[in-house]
Amino acid sequence: MQMSELFENGMSFDEFLKTEDDESYREKGLEILQSIDFDEEYIKEIESINEETNILIYGEIWCADCMINIPVAEKMGQYNKSIRVSIVNKERKIENNMKLEEHIRLPTFIVYDKDFNELGTFTEFPKKLKEIMESGNESNSLVNIRKYRKGEFTQETLKDILDIINRRI
């Protein structure tokens, strides 16, 4: 199966939030989406993207990192309809006879242009948080992980995705 087919067979953000019967996942995802407040300069950058951009996301509803980062891509798509988002979970990959990658980190965003040429990937955490975690300062890492879990790094996720998209332009 081609990546474009997998993308087209993926789920929307709303469908993703309904993959579990537990309503708390849906509520948390919507809460994070509504709390995202990008700086104006980033909103303008999102709105200025004039080429179709496809973001294929491997994610699971139970994954805390997915619940923090996937709403960022959804919000980008709300600002600019040229940015399309599709989410694939393990069940969907099985339905589409995709080879399962046993150790894929969640979430993994693969950013494609309109022809499904890969532009780059975002995996698990924003770069800024990874740098903090790798710095060796355990207390600083713990503080920032707590901030991340509260959704305070969503703009860093946005920056990483925009960096991938802007390499194309």
SEGUDO-281114 format. One record per atom (N, C-alpha, C): chain; atom name; x, y, z. Coordinates in steps of 0.2 Angstrom, whole numbers, plus 5000, padded with zeros to 4 digits. Layout:
% SEGUDO-281114
R  chain  atom     X     Y     Z
R      A    CA     X     Y     Z
...
END
This chain:
% SEGUDO-281114
R  chain  atom     X     Y     Z
R      A     N  5004  4994  5000
R      A    CA  5000  5000  5000
R      A     C  5004  5006  5000
R      A     N  5003  5011  4996
R      A    CA  5006  5017  4995
R      A     C  5005  5022  5002
R      A     N  5009  5026  5003
R      A    CA  5008  5030  5009
R      A     C  5002  5035  5008
R      A     N  5001  5037  5002
R      A    CA  4995  5041  5000
R      A     C  4989  5037  5002
R      A     N  4988  5031  5000
R      A    CA  4983  5027  5002
R      A     C  4982  5026  5009
R      A     N  4987  5025  5013
R      A    CA  4987  5024  5020
R      A     C  4984  5031  5023
R      A     N  4987  5036  5020
R      A    CA  4984  5043  5023
R      A     C  4977  5044  5022
R      A     N  4975  5042  5016
R      A    CA  4967  5043  5014
R      A     C  4963  5038  5018
R      A     N  4966  5033  5021
R      A    CA  4962  5028  5025
R      A     C  4963  5029  5032
R      A     N  4967  5034  5034
R      A    CA  4968  5036  5041
R      A     C  4962  5039  5044
R      A     N  4962  5041  5050
R      A    CA  4957  5044  5054
R      A     C  4958  5052  5054
R      A     N  4952  5055  5055
R      A    CA  4952  5062  5057
R      A     C  4954  5063  5064
R      A     N  4955  5069  5067
R      A    CA  4956  5070  5074
R      A     C  4950  5068  5078
R      A     N  4944  5069  5075
R      A    CA  4938  5068  5079
R      A     C  4937  5060  5079
R      A     N  4938  5057  5074
R      A    CA  4938  5049  5074
R      A     C  4943  5046  5079
R      A     N  4949  5049  5079
R      A    CA  4954  5047  5083
R      A     C  4952  5047  5091
R      A     N  4949  5053  5092
R      A    CA  4946  5054  5099
R      A     C  4941  5049  5101
R      A     N  4938  5046  5096
R      A    CA  4932  5041  5098
R      A     C  4934  5034  5097
R      A     N  4941  5032  5097
R      A    CA  4943  5025  5096
R      A     C  4943  5021  5102
R      A     N  4942  5025  5108
R      A    CA  4941  5021  5114
R      A     C  4934  5023  5117
R      A     N  4931  5019  5121
R      A    CA  4924  5020  5123
R      A     C  4925  5025  5129
R      A     N  4930  5026  5132
R      A    CA  4932  5030  5138
R      A     C  4931  5037  5136
R      A     N  4926  5041  5138
R      A    CA  4925  5048  5136
R      A     C  4930  5052  5138
R      A     N  4934  5050  5143
R      A    CA  4939  5055  5146
R      A     C  4944  5056  5141
R      A     N  4946  5052  5136
R      A    CA  4951  5053  5131
R      A     C  4949  5059  5127
R      A     N  4942  5058  5125
R      A    CA  4939  5063  5120
R      A     C  4940  5070  5124
R      A     N  4938  5070  5130
R      A    CA  4937  5077  5134
R      A     C  4944  5079  5134
R      A     N  4949  5075  5136
R      A    CA  4956  5078  5137
R      A     C  4959  5080  5130
R      A     N  4958  5077  5125
R      A    CA  4960  5079  5118
R      A     C  4957  5086  5116
R      A     N  4951  5086  5117
R      A    CA  4947  5093  5115
R      A     C  4950  5098  5120
R      A     N  4951  5097  5126
R      A    CA  4953  5102  5131
R      A     C  4960  5104  5129
R      A     N  4965  5100  5127
R      A    CA  4971  5102  5125
R      A     C  4971  5106  5118
R      A     N  4967  5104  5114
R      A    CA  4966  5107  5107
R      A     C  4963  5114  5109
R      A     N  4958  5115  5113
R      A    CA  4956  5122  5114
R      A     C  4960  5126  5118
R      A     N  4965  5123  5122
R      A    CA  4970  5127  5126
R      A     C  4976  5130  5122
R      A     N  4977  5127  5116
R      A    CA  4983  5129  5112
R      A     C  4982  5136  5110
R      A     N  4987  5140  5111
R      A    CA  4987  5147  5110
R      A     C  4994  5149  5106
R      A     N  4994  5148  5100
R      A    CA  5000  5150  5096
R      A     C  5001  5157  5096
R      A     N  5008  5159  5096
R      A    CA  5010  5166  5095
R      A     C  5007  5168  5088
R      A     N  5006  5175  5088
R      A    CA  5003  5177  5081
R      A     C  5008  5176  5075
R      A     N  5015  5177  5077
R      A    CA  5020  5175  5072
R      A     C  5019  5168  5069
R      A     N  5018  5163  5073
R      A    CA  5017  5157  5071
R      A     C  5011  5155  5067
R      A     N  5005  5159  5069
R      A    CA  4999  5158  5066
R      A     C  5000  5161  5058
R      A     N  5003  5167  5058
R      A    CA  5005  5169  5051
R      A     C  5009  5165  5047
R      A     N  5014  5161  5050
R      A    CA  5018  5157  5046
R      A     C  5014  5151  5044
R      A     N  5009  5148  5048
R      A    CA  5005  5143  5046
R      A     C  5000  5145  5041
R      A     N  4997  5151  5041
R      A    CA  4993  5153  5036
R      A     C  4996  5154  5029
R      A     N  5003  5156  5030
R      A    CA  5007  5157  5023
R      A     C  5008  5151  5019
R      A     N  5007  5145  5022
R      A    CA  5009  5139  5019
R      A     C  5004  5138  5013
R      A     N  5006  5138  5007
R      A    CA  5002  5138  5001
R      A     C  5002  5132  4997
R      A     N  5006  5127  4999
R      A    CA  5006  5121  4996
R      A     C  5003  5115  5000
R      A     N  5000  5111  4997
R      A    CA  4997  5105  5001
R      A     C  5002  5102  5005
R      A     N  5001  5101  5012
R      A    CA  5005  5097  5016
R      A     C  5001  5092  5020
R      A     N  5004  5086  5020
R      A    CA  5000  5080  5023
R      A     C  5004  5078  5029
R      A     N  5001  5077  5034
R      A    CA  5004  5075  5040
R      A     C  5001  5068  5042
R      A     N  5005  5063  5041
R      A    CA  5002  5056  5043
R      A     C  5005  5055  5050
R      A     N  5001  5053  5055
R      A    CA  5003  5052  5062
R      A     C  5001  5045  5064
R      A     N  5006  5042  5067
R      A    CA  5005  5035  5070
R      A     C  5004  5037  5077
R      A     N  4998  5035  5080
R      A    CA  4997  5037  5087
R      A     C  4991  5032  5090
R      A     N  4991  5032  5096
R      A    CA  4986  5029  5100
R      A     C  4983  5033  5105
R      A     N  4977  5033  5106
R      A    CA  4973  5037  5110
R      A     C  4975  5037  5118
R      A     N  4978  5031  5120
R      A    CA  4980  5030  5127
R      A     C  4987  5033  5128
R      A     N  4990  5035  5123
R      A    CA  4997  5038  5124
R      A     C  4997  5045  5126
R      A     N  5000  5047  5131
R      A    CA  5000  5054  5134
R      A     C  5003  5058  5129
R      A     N  5009  5056  5126
R      A    CA  5012  5061  5121
R      A     C  5008  5062  5115
R      A     N  5004  5057  5113
R      A    CA  4999  5058  5107
R      A     C  4994  5063  5109
R      A     N  4991  5063  5115
R      A    CA  4986  5067  5117
R      A     C  4989  5074  5118
R      A     N  4995  5075  5119
R      A    CA  4998  5082  5119
R      A     C  5000  5085  5112
R      A     N  5003  5080  5108
R      A    CA  5005  5083  5102
R      A     C  5001  5083  5096
R      A     N  4996  5078  5095
R      A    CA  4992  5077  5090
R      A     C  4987  5083  5089
R      A     N  4985  5086  5095
R      A    CA  4981  5092  5094
R      A     C  4984  5098  5091
R      A     N  4991  5098  5091
R      A    CA  4995  5103  5088
R      A     C  4994  5103  5080
R      A     N  4994  5097  5078
R      A    CA  4993  5096  5070
R      A     C  4986  5098  5068
R      A     N  4982  5096  5072
R      A    CA  4974  5097  5071
R      A     C  4973  5105  5071
R      A     N  4976  5108  5076
R      A    CA  4976  5116  5076
R      A     C  4979  5119  5070
R      A     N  4984  5116  5068
R      A    CA  4987  5119  5062
R      A     C  4983  5118  5056
R      A     N  4979  5113  5055
R      A    CA  4975  5111  5050
R      A     C  4968  5116  5050
R      A     N  4967  5118  5056
R      A    CA  4961  5123  5057
R      A     C  4963  5130  5055
R      A     N  4969  5131  5055
R      A    CA  4972  5138  5053
R      A     C  4973  5138  5045
R      A     N  4974  5132  5042
R      A    CA  4976  5132  5035
R      A     C  4974  5125  5032
R      A     N  4969  5126  5028
R      A    CA  4966  5119  5025
R      A     C  4971  5116  5020
R      A     N  4976  5119  5019
R      A    CA  4982  5116  5015
R      A     C  4985  5111  5019
R      A     N  4985  5111  5025
R      A    CA  4988  5106  5030
R      A     C  4983  5101  5031
R      A     N  4984  5095  5029
R      A    CA  4979  5089  5030
R      A     C  4982  5084  5035
R      A     N  4978  5082  5040
R      A    CA  4981  5077  5045
R      A     C  4977  5071  5045
R      A     N  4981  5065  5045
R      A    CA  4978  5059  5045
R      A     C  4981  5055  5051
R      A     N  4977  5051  5055
R      A    CA  4980  5047  5060
R      A     C  4979  5040  5059
R      A     N  4984  5036  5060
R      A    CA  4984  5029  5059
R      A     C  4986  5026  5066
R      A     N  4982  5021  5069
R      A    CA  4984  5017  5075
R      A     C  4985  5010  5073
R      A     N  4987  5006  5078
R      A    CA  4989  4999  5076
R      A     C  4983  4995  5073
R      A     N  4977  4996  5075
R      A    CA  4971  4993  5073
R      A     C  4970  4995  5065
R      A     N  4971  5001  5064
R      A    CA  4970  5003  5057
R      A     C  4976  5001  5052
R      A     N  4982  5000  5055
R      A    CA  4987  4997  5051
R      A     C  4986  4990  5049
R      A     N  4983  4986  5054
R      A    CA  4981  4979  5053
R      A     C  4976  4979  5048
R      A     N  4970  4983  5048
R      A    CA  4965  4983  5043
R      A     C  4968  4984  5036
R      A     N  4973  4988  5035
R      A    CA  4975  4990  5029
R      A     C  4981  4985  5027
R      A     N  4982  4980  5031
R      A    CA  4988  4975  5029
R      A     C  4995  4978  5029
R      A     N  4996  4983  5033
R      A    CA  5002  4987  5034
R      A     C  5007  4982  5038
R      A     N  5013  4982  5037
R      A    CA  5018  4979  5041
R      A     C  5018  4983  5047
R      A     N  5018  4980  5053
R      A    CA  5018  4983  5059
R      A     C  5025  4984  5061
R      A     N  5027  4990  5063
R      A    CA  5034  4992  5066
R      A     C  5033  4991  5073
R      A     N  5036  4986  5076
R      A    CA  5036  4984  5083
R      A     C  5038  4989  5088
R      A     N  5043  4993  5086
R      A    CA  5046  4998  5091
R      A     C  5045  5005  5089
R      A     N  5040  5007  5085
R      A    CA  5039  5014  5083
R      A     C  5037  5018  5089
R      A     N  5040  5024  5090
R      A    CA  5039  5028  5095
R      A     C  5032  5032  5094
R      A     N  5028  5033  5099
R      A    CA  5022  5037  5098
R      A     C  5022  5044  5102
R      A     N  5020  5049  5098
R      A    CA  5017  5049  5091
R      A     C  5023  5049  5087
R      A     N  5022  5047  5081
R      A    CA  5027  5049  5075
R      A     C  5023  5052  5070
R      A     N  5025  5058  5068
R      A    CA  5022  5062  5063
R      A     C  5027  5062  5057
R      A     N  5024  5060  5051
R      A    CA  5028  5060  5045
R      A     C  5025  5065  5040
R      A     N  5029  5070  5039
R      A    CA  5027  5076  5035
R      A     C  5028  5075  5027
R      A     N  5023  5075  5023
R      A    CA  5024  5074  5016
R      A     C  5022  5081  5012
R      A     N  5024  5081  5006
R      A    CA  5022  5086  5002
R      A     C  5015  5084  4998
R      A     N  5013  5087  4993
R      A    CA  5007  5085  4990
R      A     C  5007  5079  4986
R      A     N  5013  5077  4984
R      A    CA  5015  5071  4980
R      A     C  5017  5065  4985
R      A     N  5017  5066  4991
R      A    CA  5019  5061  4996
R      A     C  5026  5060  4996
R      A     N  5030  5065  4995
R      A    CA  5037  5065  4996
R      A     C  5038  5067  5003
R      A     N  5042  5063  5006
R      A    CA  5043  5064  5013
R      A     C  5048  5070  5014
R      A     N  5045  5074  5019
R      A    CA  5049  5080  5021
R      A     C  5053  5080  5027
R      A     N  5050  5075  5032
R      A    CA  5054  5074  5038
R      A     C  5049  5071  5043
R      A     N  5052  5070  5049
R      A    CA  5048  5067  5054
R      A     C  5048  5071  5061
R      A     N  5043  5070  5065
R      A    CA  5043  5073  5072
R      A     C  5041  5066  5076
R      A     N  5045  5065  5081
R      A    CA  5044  5059  5085
R      A     C  5044  5061  5092
R      A     N  5039  5059  5096
R      A    CA  5038  5058  5103
R      A     C  5037  5065  5106
R      A     N  5043  5069  5107
R      A    CA  5044  5075  5110
R      A     C  5046  5080  5106
R      A     N  5045  5087  5108
R      A    CA  5048  5092  5104
R      A     C  5056  5092  5106
R      A     N  5060  5095  5101
R      A    CA  5067  5095  5102
R      A     C  5069  5098  5108
R      A     N  5066  5104  5110
R      A    CA  5068  5108  5116
R      A     C  5067  5103  5122
R      A     N  5062  5099  5123
R      A    CA  5061  5095  5128
R      A     C  5066  5090  5128
R      A     N  5068  5087  5122
R      A    CA  5073  5082  5122
R      A     C  5080  5084  5124
R      A     N  5081  5090  5122
R      A    CA  5088  5093  5124
R      A     C  5088  5094  5132
R      A     N  5082  5096  5135
R      A    CA  5082  5097  5142
R      A     C  5083  5090  5146
R      A     N  5080  5085  5143
R      A    CA  5080  5079  5146
R      A     C  5087  5076  5145
R      A     N  5091  5077  5140
R      A    CA  5097  5075  5139
R      A     C  5103  5079  5142
R      A     N  5101  5084  5145
R      A    CA  5106  5089  5149
R      A     C  5109  5086  5155
R      A     N  5106  5081  5158
R      A    CA  5108  5078  5164
R      A     C  5106  5081  5170
R      A     N  5102  5087  5170
R      A    CA  5100  5090  5176
R      A     C  5093  5087  5177
R      A     N  5093  5082  5182
R      A    CA  5087  5078  5183
R      A     C  5081  5083  5186
R      A     N  5082  5087  5190
R      A    CA  5077  5091  5193
R      A     C  5074  5096  5188
R      A     N  5078  5099  5183
R      A    CA  5076  5103  5178
R      A     C  5072  5099  5173
R      A     N  5074  5093  5172
R      A    CA  5070  5088  5167
R      A     C  5063  5087  5170
R      A     N  5063  5085  5176
R      A    CA  5057  5083  5179
R      A     C  5052  5089  5179
R      A     N  5054  5095  5181
R      A    CA  5050  5101  5180
R      A     C  5047  5102  5173
R      A     N  5051  5101  5168
R      A    CA  5049  5103  5162
R      A     C  5045  5097  5159
R      A     N  5046  5091  5161
R      A    CA  5042  5085  5159
R      A     C  5035  5087  5162
R      A     N  5034  5089  5168
R      A    CA  5028  5091  5171
R      A     C  5024  5096  5167
R      A     N  5028  5101  5165
R      A    CA  5025  5107  5161
R      A     C  5023  5104  5154
R      A     N  5027  5100  5151
R      A    CA  5025  5097  5145
R      A     C  5019  5093  5145
R      A     N  5018  5089  5151
R      A    CA  5012  5085  5152
R      A     C  5006  5089  5153
R      A     N  5007  5095  5155
R      A    CA  5001  5100  5155
R      A     C  5000  5104  5149
R      A     N  5004  5102  5144
R      A    CA  5002  5106  5137
R      A     C  5006  5112  5136
R      A     N  5011  5113  5140
R      A    CA  5015  5120  5140
R      A     C  5021  5120  5134
R      A     N  5021  5114  5131
R      A    CA  5026  5114  5126
R      A     C  5023  5113  5119
R      A     N  5017  5115  5118
R      A    CA  5014  5114  5111
R      A     C  5017  5118  5106
R      A     N  5019  5124  5108
R      A    CA  5022  5129  5103
R      A     C  5028  5126  5101
R      A     N  5032  5122  5105
R      A    CA  5038  5119  5103
R      A     C  5037  5114  5098
R      A     N  5032  5110  5099
R      A    CA  5030  5105  5094
R      A     C  5028  5108  5087
R      A     N  5025  5114  5088
R      A    CA  5023  5118  5082
R      A     C  5029  5120  5078
R      A     N  5034  5123  5082
R      A    CA  5040  5125  5079
R      A     C  5044  5119  5075
R      A     N  5044  5113  5078
R      A    CA  5047  5108  5075
R      A     C  5044  5106  5069
R      A     N  5037  5106  5069
R      A    CA  5034  5104  5062
R      A     C  5035  5109  5057
R      A     N  5034  5116  5059
R      A    CA  5036  5121  5054
R      A     C  5043  5121  5051
R      A     N  5047  5119  5055
R      A    CA  5054  5118  5053
R      A     C  5055  5113  5047
R      A     N  5051  5107  5048
R      A    CA  5051  5102  5043
R      A     C  5047  5105  5037
R      A     N  5042  5108  5038
R      A    CA  5038  5111  5032
R      A     C  5042  5116  5028
R      A     N  5045  5120  5032
R      A    CA  5049  5126  5029
R      A     C  5055  5124  5025
R      A     N  5058  5118  5026
R      A    CA  5064  5115  5023
R      A     C  5062  5114  5015
R      A     N  5055  5113  5014
R      A    CA  5053  5112  5007
R      A     C  5053  5119  5004
R      A     N  5051  5124  5007
R      A    CA  5049  5130  5004
R      A     C  5055  5134  5001
END
